[in-house]
Amino acid sequence: SIHSLPMISTHLIASFALLGLVLSQDPSVPLTTTAPQCRCADIDECSAQMAKETDRCKKDEACVNILKETGGDTGKIVKCLDEEHKVMTSIEKCVKEAVGGMGCTNDAVPKNLTIPLVPIVEIPQDGPSRSRRSAPLEAPPQLSQFLVCVDQCSITPQPSTRSRRSAVACAYKLQCALESPDERIQAAFVECEKKLNINPEKRMKESCECLKEAGISSLKCE
């Protein structure tokens, strides 16, 4: 779910999970754990607070230096990633309006969920549409590294500020779990893409061309 260029925020969410959850190579270490399901109100509050830190963190020197390794124009690359994030945000808003919270609960006492220690298989925030993974593009690793850097920066408490961003990053920060997307959520993603006139294959190509025009010449957008 995290290795193709389209819907670039997929890199962000899954890679962040890898940052925070280190899985030992020791076969005796369990591959799953349990955690209470995240409450939707907590996730919404956390995500809003984290979003406030994003602009600052995109300008963080350590993160910008990662993008410089691509050889492209860092300002233009960030604009491409921002545009992709904007598209995903519109889809997520549509889905939430259709089915309510994605993976979270409104129950006063959340149930416990069994989750993988490195949850990178299905991420509800990024839309489970298979089509956007059908033609993966070889994106430079620096793109996902930059997004991870921004996310890590955004959840690091700053003086007199509280900071977080995506629902999955918030789930990690809040030590709770998001339920895997069911058929209803998957259907909602497909319907929202249609409603918003978003073609996954077209978006993938547009994202690629934007990044290529920003100076990442290694990309092939055919």
N, C-alpha and C positions, 0 to 999 in steps of 0.2 A: 503493500500500500504506500510505500514511501520512496520509490526509486525512479520516478519519472518526473519530467519537468512540469507538466500541466498541474494546475492547482498546487502551486509551489509551497503553500502553507503546510502541505503534507510533510515535507521535509522538516519543517519547524516542529510540529507536534511530536512526530515519532522520534526524531533525533533528540528532542528534549528528554523523552522518556529514557533513552539510552544514557543520557548524561546523568540522570538522577538515580537510575536503578542499575547497579553493576551486578552482572550475573557471573558467579564463579564458574570456573571450568570443572570444579569438583562435582562428579555425578551424584554425590550424596546430597547436594544442595537442592531443595525442592524447587520445581519450576513454576509453582503457583503460590499465591498467598491469598488471604482474605482481608477485606476492608469494607467499612460501611459505605453504602451508596451515597454519592454526593447529593446534597440538597440543592435544588435548582436556584433558590434564592441566594445561597452562598456562592454558587458558581457565577451567577449574574453579577453579584457585587464584586467578586474577586476579579472577573474578567474586565469589568469597567475600570477598576483601579489599575490593573495591569496595563490597559490600553493607554493610560495617561503617560506611562513611562516609555512607550515604544519609540516616539520621535526622538527623545533624548538618547536612547540606546542605539538607534540607527546611526547616530553621529559619533558613537563611542569610538575612540581611536583604535582600540584593539579589534573591534568588529570591522571597521572601515579598512584596516590593513589586510584583513582576510580577503575582502573583495578586490583589493589592488592586485592580488596575486593572479587574478583572471586576465589582467592586461586590459580590461575594459574601463569605461568611464564610470566611476563608482556612483556618481549622482544619478546618471541615467539608469544604471542597473537597479538602484533602489526604487526609482520610479516604476520600473517594470514590475518589481516584486510587490510594490504598493498597489498597483492596478490589479494584479492577480488576487491579492488579499481582499481588495474591494469587491471583486466578483464573488469570492467565496463568502464574504460577509453577507452579501445580498441573498445568496442561496440559503445560508444558515438562518437568516431572519425569516425567510419564507417558510422553511421547514418548521421552525419553532412555532410560527403562527398556525401551521397546519396540524401539528401533532403535539405541541407543547415542548417541554424540555427534552433535549436529546441526551439520553443516557442517565439523566439525573432524576430525582424524585421530589415530590411535594409532601411526602409522608413526614409526620412529626418525628417518628422513630424509624430511620432508614434501615432497610434490611442489609445483611452482609452479602457481599458478592465475592466469588472466587475469580481471581484475575491472574494473568501471567505476570511474572516478575518483570519482563520486558515487553510491554504491550504494544507491539508494532504491526499486528496483523490486520485488525480492522479498527479504524478510527472514525467514529460517527461524524465528527466535525468536518471531515473532508469529503464526505459524500462517497457512498459505496458504489457508484456507477462504474461498472467494469470497463466501459468504453474508454474512459480516460486513462486506463492503464494498458490499453491494447497495443499502443505504439510508443513505448518508452523512448525518451530522447536521452542522449548521453550528456547530461548537464554536468558542468565542472563541479567537483566536490566542494569548492569554495562557496557555492551558493547555499548549500545546506548548512555548511559550517558557519556562514554569516548569520543565517536565521537562528541557529542554535545559540550563537553568541548574543544576539539581540534578546532572545527569550531568556537566557541565563541572566543577562543584565537586568531585564525587566522584573524578574522575581527577586532580585537582590535588594533588600531594604536599603533605602537611601535616608539620610538624615531628614527627619520630619516628613517622610512620605511613605506610602504603602504602595507596593508595585507588583502587578501580575498581568498576564495577558490572556492566552487561550484557555479554553475549558480544561484541556488535558493538563496543561501546566498548572492550572489552578487545582486540579484534582490531586496532583502530586504535592503541591504546596499544602493543601488542606488535608492530606493523608486520607483521601476518600477515593472511591472508584466510580467510573462511569460504565453503565451497562452497554454491552455490544448492541449495535443497531439491529432492530428486528425488521421483518418484511414491511411493516407499516412505515417505518422511517426510510427504508430504502426506496419504497414507492414514492414517498413524499419528495425525496431528492430528485427523482426522475421527473416528477410532475412540476417541481419548482424550476428545474432547468428549462422545461418546455414553456412554462408560464412567463419566465423572464427572458425567453428567446436566447438561451445560452446553449450553444452547441459545443460539447466537450472537445471534439476533434478540432473544431475551428479555434477554440480558446487555446488549445495546446499549441497550434501553429502560430497564433498571434503572440503568445508568450515567448515562444522561441524566437520569432522574428524581432520582437522588441529587444530581447537580450542580445541578439546578434548585432542589431544596429547600435547597441550600447557598447559594442566593442569585443564581445565574446565570440571571436571568429571561428572557434572550434565547433560551434553548434551547426548542425545540419537540420534544416527545417522542412525538408521535402515531405 
